[in-house]
Amino acid sequence: MSLSIESVLGSRPQVSLSQLVGWPMSIFVNLLGAGDLDEFRQLLGCFGRAFEEPRTYIERQPSDDYLIQLLGGGSFIAIAASCGATVVGGLAAYELRKFEQARSEIYLYDLAVSVQFRRKGVAKALIEALKRVASERGASLIFVQAHAEDEPAIRLYRQLGTRNKVWHFDIAVPQ
């Protein structure tokens, strides 16, 4: 059974886990903005623990000024799933404005859910929220990459979209 959300814009929509796991608690899915620094920093911690990369996501966090600009800018999208005051999952995405046509695409860059909240529909609820944001921005599609060994992510993305065979290359930038 999947969780559902009402909306990601306006008031914080409530997603109930009580019927799934018998918990008297709710999950809120929220589009983060420049005023949501504490929630975003919690989301960075969630990414660091989920990806086992604390140095990248936890120990070297950017300044408040940087994050305010990032969250308040037009191209970055952060959506968090919270249980009470604790972020239990979320995603980071980028809107890429296209040059060949007046349209954009959304690149889903990171998605993570805390271990105890996995397989309960939180990731799908986050992606549904991103789909609504993408639709409101007039985006034509959402694309995501997954590591070949990340079978849970691949299963999730196969349920939601079609697979394209592409090669991904990282090109180093001189420092």
Secondary structure, DSSP 8 states (H G I E B T S, - for coil): -----S-SSSS--EEE-HHHH--S-EEEEEE--TT-HHHHHHHHHHHHHHTT-HIIIIIT---HHHHHHHHHSSSEEEEEEEETTEEEEEEEEEEEE-SSSS-EEEEEEEEEE-GGGTTTTHHHHHHHHHHHHHHHTTEEEEEE---TT-HHHHHHHHHHS--------------
